[in-house]
């Protein structure tokens, strides 16, 4: 298990300044936050540091301003949502370093909270400029990273600061790292992974890494069509990357050598057009797909067999839907398998960890999100973790 310090390692912070990297890159519509999930994820860390007497300074990015000050990308846009979730007043500071921040700290009382401006307004942020990191650190006593979703970026606020101040993982980061360790770091075997989505090309590194780590790899979505085609199955006019046939063969060979069983659908749901409940909808064996049909979901027999596979496993990692789940009835396989995984988790027979935007939406659609052991809201960071890559923001927190 990777060692890192947590809030449990911090004593009284009365009057000390805690810099906390959080994720406030929130979805907005008409200048209002439409989903405050990421705020709620960091609230326990912020409030705990406040309760320990710290002056809490929040660091976050918002959008991609490219090192320029863009008024529509100020993190002040998230202030109302932040104050509502925390139930506290939050001071906004239009800088991230220098005398303005120092003056603001002088105004704050122990336990008060302030939000600093969008870190990406400064060019040095994304370059991980040591001078910018030093300038930010100069106003603080400790650094807490609670933004796993930004941990795959080696930026000044996610990586640089951790080398300049005593560094700790926040509660959300701590929970994420513990869940990921259970899922792939040191899992209870057998381990299954569900990987879905449109394209093999977007998850090549994930698939290549997972076949060396898991006992069962369940492939769904459009990428299953590419694997089927690589095995000589005619997939009609299904979404398929035919040019990746050789790559798929290499992944399947690697799986054989590692003792990983790859599961591809043997019955499928097809239609001549992609629309809700089309008249041409039918279920068939994968070898019976007509030239003018497209595969849009895993069939019921294969889905039932996959549920049986999960019953033999102790750990599950899930990223991506099995079919075109946004459109009924092509959500059936994803919903059925998600419900099976959730039921096993509730029986304590399975540790289930899921992540990625589509995955979170699919599990919420299935009504089982709350029943999984852990759901990561991170996108890129979760994928890079599944690829076996070191995440700079996590590595920087590690202790000997």
C-alpha positions in Angstrom: 0.0 0.0 0.0 1.3 3.4 -0.9 2.1 5.4 2.2 0.9 8.9 2.5 0.0 11.3 5.4 -3.7 12.1 6.0 -5.6 14.6 8.2 -5.2 12.1 11.1 -1.5 13.1 11.1 -2.2 16.8 11.7 -2.7 18.2 15.2 -4.0 21.6 16.2 -3.8 24.1 13.4 -5.0 27.2 15.2 -3.9 30.2 13.2 -2.0 28.1 10.7 -2.7 28.4 7.0 -3.7 25.3 5.1 -3.6 25.3 1.3 -6.1 22.8 0.0 -6.2 21.7 -3.7 -9.8 20.9 -4.5 -11.8 20.2 -7.7 -14.2 23.0 -8.6 -14.2 22.4 -12.3 -18.0 22.1 -12.1 -20.6 21.9 -14.9 -22.4 25.3 -15.3 -25.4 26.5 -17.1 -26.5 30.2 -17.2 -23.8 31.0 -14.6 -25.2 28.4 -12.2 -23.6 25.2 -11.0 -25.7 22.2 -12.2 -23.9 19.5 -10.3 -22.1 20.1 -7.0 -20.8 16.5 -6.5 -17.2 17.5 -6.5 -17.8 20.3 -3.9 -19.6 17.7 -1.6 -16.6 15.4 -2.1 -14.2 17.9 -0.6 -16.5 19.4 2.0 -15.4 17.0 4.8 -11.7 17.9 4.3 -12.4 21.7 4.3 -14.7 21.6 7.4 -12.3 19.3 9.3 -9.3 21.7 8.7 -11.5 24.6 9.7 -12.5 22.8 12.9 -8.8 22.3 13.7 -8.4 26.0 13.6 -6.8 26.5 10.3 -7.2 29.4 7.9 -8.3 27.4 4.9 -7.2 28.6 1.4 -8.8 26.7 -1.4 -6.9 26.3 -4.7 -8.7 25.1 -7.9 -8.9 25.4 -11.6 -11.9 26.1 -13.8 -11.9 25.5 -17.5 -9.0 26.0 -19.8 -8.1 29.7 -19.8 -4.5 28.9 -21.1 -2.7 31.1 -18.7 -4.9 34.2 -19.3 -7.3 35.9 -17.0 -10.7 35.2 -18.5 -13.6 36.6 -16.5 -16.0 33.9 -17.5 -13.6 31.3 -16.1 -13.1 32.8 -12.7 -13.6 30.2 -9.9 -15.8 32.9 -8.2 -18.5 31.4 -10.4 -18.5 28.4 -8.0 -18.7 30.5 -4.8 -22.4 30.2 -4.3 -22.4 26.4 -4.6 -19.4 26.2 -2.4 -21.0 28.3 0.4 -24.2 26.4 0.1 -22.6 23.0 0.5 -20.3 24.1 3.3 -23.0 26.1 5.1 -20.3 28.8 5.6 -19.3 32.2 4.2 -16.3 31.9 1.9 -14.1 34.9 1.1 -13.0 35.2 -2.5 -9.4 36.3 -3.2 -8.6 37.3 -6.8 -5.0 36.1 -6.6 -3.2 32.9 -5.7 0.1 34.4 -4.4 1.7 37.6 -3.2 0.6 40.5 -1.0 -3.1 40.4 -1.8 -3.2 36.8 -0.5 -1.1 37.7 2.6 -3.5 40.6 3.4 -6.5 38.4 3.0 -4.9 35.9 5.4 -4.5 38.7 7.9 -8.3 39.4 7.7 -9.3 35.7 8.2 -9.9 34.4 11.7 -8.9 30.8 12.6 -11.4 28.4 11.0 -12.3 30.8 8.2 -12.3 29.7 4.6 -11.2 31.6 1.5 -11.2 30.7 -2.2 -8.2 31.8 -4.3 -8.6 32.6 -8.0 -8.4 30.0 -10.9 -4.8 28.6 -10.8 -4.8 28.3 -14.6 -4.9 32.1 -15.0 -1.2 31.9 -14.4 1.0 30.4 -17.1 3.3 28.8 -14.5 0.5 26.5 -13.2 0.4 24.1 -16.1 4.2 24.3 -16.6 4.7 23.4 -12.9 6.9 26.5 -12.6 8.9 26.2 -9.3 8.8 29.9 -8.9 5.0 30.0 -9.0 4.8 27.1 -6.6 7.2 28.9 -4.2 5.2 32.1 -4.4 2.0 30.2 -3.5 3.7 28.2 -0.7 5.1 31.3 0.9 1.7 32.2 2.4 1.0 28.8 3.9 2.1 26.3 6.5 0.7 23.0 5.1 -0.6 21.6 1.8 -3.5 19.2 1.5 -4.4 17.6 -1.9 -8.1 16.6 -2.1 -8.4 16.6 -5.9 -7.7 13.1 -7.2 -9.4 14.1 -10.5 -6.5 16.5 -11.1 -3.8 14.1 -9.8 -2.7 13.0 -13.3 -1.5 16.5 -14.0 2.0 17.6 -12.8 1.0 21.2 -12.2 2.2 23.7 -9.6 -0.9 23.4 -7.5 -1.2 19.5 -7.8 2.5 18.5 -7.7 4.9 21.4 -7.1 3.4 22.5 -3.7 3.7 19.0 -2.2 7.5 19.3 -2.3 7.5 22.7 -0.6 5.2 22.2 2.4 4.3 19.4 4.7 1.9 17.5 2.4 -1.2 15.5 3.2 -4.0 13.6 1.4 -7.5 15.1 2.1 -10.4 12.8 3.0 -11.7 12.4 -0.6 -8.2 11.7 -1.9 -7.6 9.2 1.0 -10.8 7.4 0.2 -10.0 7.2 -3.5 -6.5 5.9 -3.0 -7.7 3.2 -0.5 -10.4 2.1 -2.9 -8.0 1.9 -5.9 -5.6 -0.1 -3.8 -8.3 -2.6 -3.0 -9.3 -2.8 -6.7 -6.0 -3.3 -8.5 -3.1 -2.6 -6.1 -3.6 -5.5 -3.7 -7.0 -7.0 -4.6 -8.7 -10.1 -3.3 -8.8 -12.5 -6.3 -10.4 -13.4 -8.6 -10.6 -9.9 -10.1 -12.9 -8.9 -13.0 -12.8 -5.8 -15.1 -15.6 -4.4 -17.2 -14.3 -2.1 -19.9 -16.9 -0.6 -22.3 -17.1 2.4 -24.5 -17.1 3.3 -28.2 -13.5 2.8 -29.3 -10.6 0.5 -28.6 -8.2 3.2 -29.6 -9.2 5.4 -26.6 -8.6 2.5 -24.1 -5.7 0.6 -25.7 -3.4 1.3 -22.7 -6.1 0.3 -20.3 -6.8 -3.0 -22.0 -3.1 -3.8 -22.4 -2.4 -3.2 -18.7 -5.6 -4.9 -17.4 -4.9 -8.3 -19.1 -1.8 -8.6 -16.9 -3.7 -7.6 -13.7 -7.1 -9.3 -13.8 -8.5 -12.8 -14.1 -11.5 -11.8 -16.2 -11.8 -9.0 -18.7 -15.3 -8.2 -19.9 -15.3 -6.1 -23.0 -18.5 -4.3 -24.1 -19.7 -1.3 -26.1 -18.4 -0.5 -29.6 -14.9 -1.8 -28.7 -16.4 -5.3 -28.4 -17.3 -5.1 -32.1 -13.6 -4.4 -33.0 -12.5 -7.5 -31.0 -15.3 -9.6 -32.6 -14.2 -8.4 -36.1 -10.6 -9.2 -35.3 -11.8 -12.8 -34.6 -13.4 -13.0 -38.0 -17.0 -12.2 -37.0 -18.9 -10.1 -39.5 -20.3 -7.1 -37.5 -22.4 -5.5 -40.3 -22.5 -1.7 -40.1 -21.6 -1.7 -36.4 -19.3 0.9 -35.0 -15.9 -0.8 -35.5 -12.2 0.0 -35.9 -11.3 -2.6 -38.4 -7.7 -1.2 -38.7 -7.0 -2.3 -35.1 -7.5 -6.0 -35.7 -3.8 -6.8 -35.2 -3.7 -4.8 -32.0 -6.7 -6.7 -30.7 -5.0 -10.0 -31.5 -1.9 -8.8 -29.5 -4.1 -8.0 -26.5 -5.9 -11.4 -26.7 -2.5 -13.1 -26.9 -1.2 -11.2 -23.9 -4.3 -12.2 -22.0 -3.7 -15.9 -22.8 -0.1 -15.7 -21.6 -1.3 -14.0 -18.3 -4.1 -16.4 -17.7 -6.8 -13.7 -18.1 -10.1 -14.8 -19.6 -11.5 -12.3 -22.1 -15.3 -12.3 -22.4 -16.9 -11.1 -25.6 -20.6 -11.2 -26.3 -21.9 -14.3 -28.1 -25.5 -13.0 -28.4 -26.2 -9.4 -29.3 -29.0 -6.9 -29.7 -29.0 -5.5 -33.3 -31.1 -3.0 -35.3 -30.9 -1.5 -38.7 -31.0 2.0 -37.3 -29.8 3.6 -34.1 -33.0 4.9 -32.5 -35.1 4.2 -29.4 -37.1 0.9 -29.7 -36.6 0.6 -33.5 -38.9 -1.8 -35.4 -35.9 -3.7 -36.8 -34.7 -4.6 -33.3 -33.8 -8.3 -32.7 -31.5 -10.5 -30.7 -29.2 -12.9 -32.5 -26.0 -14.9 -32.2 -22.9 -12.8 -33.1 -22.4 -14.9 -36.2 -25.9 -14.0 -37.5 -25.5 -10.2 -37.8 -26.7 -9.0 -41.2 -24.7 -6.6 -43.4 -27.3 -3.8 -42.8 -27.5 -4.3 -39.0 -25.5 -2.8 -36.2 -24.7 -4.3 -32.8 -26.0 -1.9 -30.1 -25.9 -4.0 -26.9 -24.9 -7.3 -25.4 -27.6 -10.0 -25.6 -29.5 -11.4 -22.6 -27.8 -14.8 -22.6 -24.3 -13.3 -22.6 -25.3 -10.8 -19.9 -26.6 -13.7 -17.7 -23.3 -15.6 -18.2 -21.4 -12.5 -17.3 -23.4 -12.2 -14.1 -22.4 -15.8 -13.3 -18.7 -14.8 -13.9 -19.1 -12.0 -11.3 -20.4 -14.5 -8.8 -17.0 -16.3 -8.9 -15.1 -13.0 -8.4 -14.2 -11.1 -5.3 -13.2 -7.8 -6.9 -14.6 -5.7 -9.8 -13.3 -2.7 -11.6 -15.8 -1.1 -14.0 -15.2 1.6 -16.7 -17.6 2.2 -19.5 -21.1 0.9 -20.5 -21.8 -2.4 -22.3 -24.1 -0.9 -24.9 -25.5 2.4 -26.2 -27.0 2.8 -22.7 -28.4 6.4 -23.3 -31.0 5.0 -25.7 -33.6 2.3 -24.6 -33.6 -0.6 -24.9 -29.8 -0.7 -25.5 -29.3 0.0 -21.8 -30.5 -3.5 -20.8 -27.2 -5.3 -20.5 -25.5 -2.5 -18.6 -28.4 -2.2 -16.2 -28.7 -5.9 -15.6 -25.0 -6.5 -15.0 -24.7 -3.4 -12.8 -27.6 -4.7 -10.7 -25.9 -8.1 -10.4 -22.6 -6.4 -9.2 -24.6 -4.2 -6.8 -26.4 -7.2 -5.3 -23.1 -9.1 -4.8 -21.5 -6.0 -3.2 -24.4 -5.6 -0.8 -23.9 -9.3 0.2 -20.2 -8.5 0.9 -19.3 -11.0 -1.8 -17.7 -8.4 -4.1 -15.6 -5.2 -3.8 -16.8 -3.0 -6.7 -15.0 0.1 -7.8 -16.2 2.1 -10.8 -15.1 5.3 -12.5 -15.3 7.6 -15.5 -18.1 10.0 -16.6 -20.1 7.5 -18.7 -19.8 4.9 -16.0 -21.1 7.1 -13.3 -24.1 8.1 -15.5 -24.8 4.5 -16.4 -24.7 3.2 -12.8 -26.9 6.1 -11.7 -29.3 5.2 -14.6 -29.4 1.6 -13.3 -30.2 3.0 -9.8 -27.3 1.2 -8.2 -24.6 3.9 -7.8 -25.0 4.0 -4.0 -24.6 0.2 -3.8 -21.1 0.0 -5.3 -18.2 -0.1 -2.9 -16.7 3.1 -4.4 -17.4 5.3 -7.4 -14.8 7.7 -8.6 -15.9 10.9 -10.3 -12.5 11.3 -11.9 -12.2 10.9 -15.6 -8.7 11.2 -16.9 -7.0 10.4 -13.6 -9.1 7.2 -13.2 -8.3 6.1 -16.7 -4.5 6.7 -16.3 -4.7 4.7 -13.0 -6.3 1.9 -15.0 -3.5 2.1 -17.5 -1.0 1.5 -14.6 0.6 5.0 -14.9 2.0 6.9 -11.9 -0.1 9.9 -11.1 2.2 12.9 -10.3 -0.2 14.4 -7.7 -0.3 11.1 -5.9 3.4 10.3 -6.2 4.2 13.7 -4.6 2.2 12.8 -1.5 4.0 9.5 -1.0 6.2 9.0 2.1 9.0 6.5 2.6 
